[in-house]
Amino acid sequence: MWTLITTSALCPTWAAGPGPAATNLLTGEVLEVKDVESYTYLRLKTQDGETWAAVGKAAVKTGSQVRIENPMVMANFESKALHKTFKTIVFGNLVQIPSIMHMAPAPTVNLSPIKVAKASGANTYTVAELISQANSLKDKAVTLRGQVVKFNPEIMGKNWIHLQDGSGSAAAQTHDLLVTSRATAQVGDVVTVSGTVRTNKDFAAGYSYKVMLEDALLVKP
């Protein structure tokens, strides 16, 4: 059983939330590293004391300094892989700093515009269509195809996947859709997902979404 708690209550020098602000970072020295299938757990020494953090699997060296973006604190989080319950733990994205970590060379990033064909069949939508019609599609099952642009594993018992297909507008926030699923994927994968449309979901700690697709089944072409 876990409970979300706001980071301001624990660490007043940094805050949770999806924004890119400079204060939205956790920094610290790595005291201990534990790797599991999809995650790397880090025991960190920060200016506010020691804390555990969980990030996407990466080769991190003990003694290095790391930064974690979008920190979100959870209380009483049970890791089945480690057979351990953390009183508090921080989930977030590890900032890639090759000078302080032994990491494989970063893969070549495809900077070409994303363009994914719409899925065929009934109840299929583009990302932009789904977001614009979210009110009428609320709690209904839909299908769409998109490219994985972000993947965060094992948060709240699910994998969090951001999909884009080239439709919509970044300025209008109609180009990117959050999908939760128990399936795994990698950034760059083009996948077809089928799930239930949810609106105005608030997970606390600054994580709220006007539209998302929940408990989706995922098929890679």
C-alpha positions in Angstrom: 0.0 0.0 0.0 1.5 3.4 -1.0 0.5 7.0 -0.4 1.4 10.0 -2.5 2.9 12.9 -0.5 4.0 16.3 -1.7 7.7 16.9 -1.8 7.3 20.3 -0.2 6.5 18.5 3.0 9.7 16.6 2.9 12.3 18.6 0.9 11.5 22.3 0.9 14.4 23.0 -1.6 12.8 21.1 -4.5 9.2 20.5 -5.7 7.4 17.8 -7.6 5.7 18.4 -10.9 6.1 18.0 -14.6 7.4 21.5 -15.4 10.9 22.2 -16.5 11.7 24.8 -13.9 15.2 24.7 -12.4 13.8 24.0 -8.9 12.2 20.8 -10.2 15.4 18.8 -9.6 16.8 16.5 -6.9 20.6 16.4 -6.7 22.8 14.2 -4.6 25.7 11.8 -4.3 25.1 8.1 -5.0 25.8 6.0 -1.9 24.3 2.7 -3.1 23.0 1.3 -6.3 20.5 -1.6 -6.8 19.5 -2.7 -10.3 16.3 -4.6 -11.2 14.8 -5.5 -14.5 13.4 -2.0 -15.4 14.7 0.2 -12.7 17.8 1.4 -11.0 17.4 2.2 -7.3 19.7 4.8 -5.8 20.4 5.7 -2.2 21.4 9.4 -2.4 23.0 11.8 0.0 21.3 15.2 -0.5 21.6 18.5 1.3 18.4 17.5 3.2 19.7 14.1 4.2 19.6 10.6 2.7 16.8 9.4 0.4 16.1 6.5 -2.0 15.3 7.3 -5.6 14.1 5.1 -8.5 14.9 5.9 -12.1 14.8 4.1 -15.5 17.6 1.5 -15.6 21.0 3.1 -16.1 24.6 2.3 -15.3 25.3 4.7 -12.4 28.6 4.6 -10.4 28.7 4.8 -6.6 30.2 8.1 -5.5 28.9 10.0 -8.6 26.7 13.1 -8.4 23.3 12.8 -10.1 20.4 14.9 -10.9 16.8 13.7 -11.0 14.1 15.6 -12.9 10.4 15.7 -12.1 10.8 14.2 -8.7 7.7 12.6 -7.2 7.7 11.3 -3.6 5.8 8.2 -2.6 5.4 6.8 0.9 5.3 3.2 1.9 6.3 2.0 -1.6 6.8 -1.8 -1.9 9.3 -3.0 -4.4 8.5 -6.6 -5.2 11.7 -7.0 -7.1 13.8 -6.0 -4.1 11.5 -7.5 -1.5 11.7 -4.2 0.3 9.2 -1.5 1.4 10.6 2.1 1.3 9.3 4.5 3.9 9.7 7.2 1.3 11.2 7.0 -2.2 11.5 9.5 -5.1 10.5 8.6 -8.6 11.8 10.7 -11.5 14.0 10.9 -14.6 17.7 10.7 -14.4 19.5 13.6 -16.1 22.1 12.1 -18.5 25.5 13.3 -17.4 28.1 11.1 -19.1 31.0 12.6 -17.1 29.7 11.3 -13.8 28.2 7.9 -15.0 29.6 4.9 -16.9 27.0 4.7 -19.6 26.9 3.2 -23.1 27.0 5.7 -26.0 23.6 7.4 -26.4 21.7 6.1 -29.4 21.3 8.3 -32.4 18.2 10.4 -32.0 15.8 10.7 -35.0 15.0 14.4 -35.2 12.7 14.1 -38.1 9.0 15.1 -37.5 6.9 12.3 -36.1 4.4 11.0 -38.6 2.4 7.9 -37.7 -0.6 6.6 -39.8 -3.9 6.4 -38.0 -4.9 3.0 -36.8 -7.6 1.2 -38.8 -10.9 -0.2 -37.6 -13.7 1.0 -35.4 -13.3 3.5 -32.5 -9.9 4.6 -33.8 -8.5 8.1 -33.3 -5.4 10.2 -33.8 -3.9 11.8 -30.7 -5.4 15.2 -31.6 -8.8 13.7 -32.3 -8.9 11.9 -29.0 -7.9 14.9 -27.0 -10.3 17.3 -28.8 -13.2 14.8 -28.3 -12.3 13.7 -24.8 -15.5 14.9 -23.2 -17.7 12.7 -25.4 -15.3 9.8 -25.3 -14.9 9.8 -21.5 -14.9 6.2 -20.1 -15.1 4.7 -23.6 -12.7 2.2 -25.1 -10.7 3.5 -28.0 -7.7 2.6 -30.2 -4.9 4.7 -31.6 -1.4 4.3 -33.0 1.6 6.4 -32.0 5.3 6.7 -31.4 6.6 6.3 -27.9 8.4 9.5 -26.9 8.7 8.8 -23.2 8.5 5.7 -21.0 8.5 5.5 -17.2 8.2 2.0 -15.8 6.5 0.7 -12.7 5.0 3.8 -11.3 1.9 3.2 -9.2 2.0 -0.4 -10.5 1.8 0.6 -14.1 4.1 1.7 -16.9 3.6 5.3 -18.1 3.9 5.8 -21.8 3.7 9.1 -23.8 2.6 8.8 -27.4 2.7 11.2 -30.3 1.6 10.6 -33.9 2.3 14.0 -35.5 -1.2 15.3 -35.1 -2.2 18.2 -32.9 -0.2 21.2 -31.6 2.3 21.5 -28.8 1.2 25.0 -28.2 -2.4 23.8 -27.7 -1.3 20.7 -25.8 -3.1 18.4 -28.2 -0.1 16.5 -29.6 0.9 14.2 -26.7 -1.1 11.5 -24.9 -0.3 9.7 -21.7 -1.1 6.0 -21.7 -0.8 3.7 -18.7 -0.3 0.0 -19.3 1.3 -3.1 -17.9 3.0 -3.6 -21.2 6.6 -2.4 -21.9 7.9 -0.3 -24.7 11.0 1.6 -25.7 11.3 5.2 -26.8 11.0 5.3 -30.6 8.7 2.2 -30.8 5.5 2.7 -33.0 2.7 0.9 -31.2 -1.0 0.5 -31.3 -2.8 0.8 -28.0 -6.4 0.1 -26.9 -7.6 1.5 -23.6 -10.2 3.5 -21.7 -10.4 7.3 -22.0 -10.1 9.1 -18.7 -10.4 12.9 -18.1 -9.3 15.2 -15.4 -7.2 12.6 -13.6 -5.2 14.0 -10.6 -2.5 11.8 -9.0 -1.5 14.6 -6.6 2.1 16.0 -6.2 1.5 18.2 -9.3 0.7 15.2 -11.7 -2.7 15.9 -13.3 -3.9 15.1 -16.8 -6.9 16.5 -18.7 -6.9 13.5 -20.9 -5.2 10.1 -20.7 -5.7 6.5 -21.8 -5.8 4.0 -18.9 -5.0 0.3 -18.5 -4.2 0.0 -22.2 -3.3 -3.1 -24.2 -0.3 -2.5 -26.4 0.6 -4.1 -29.7 3.9 -3.5 -31.5 3.6 -3.7 -35.3 
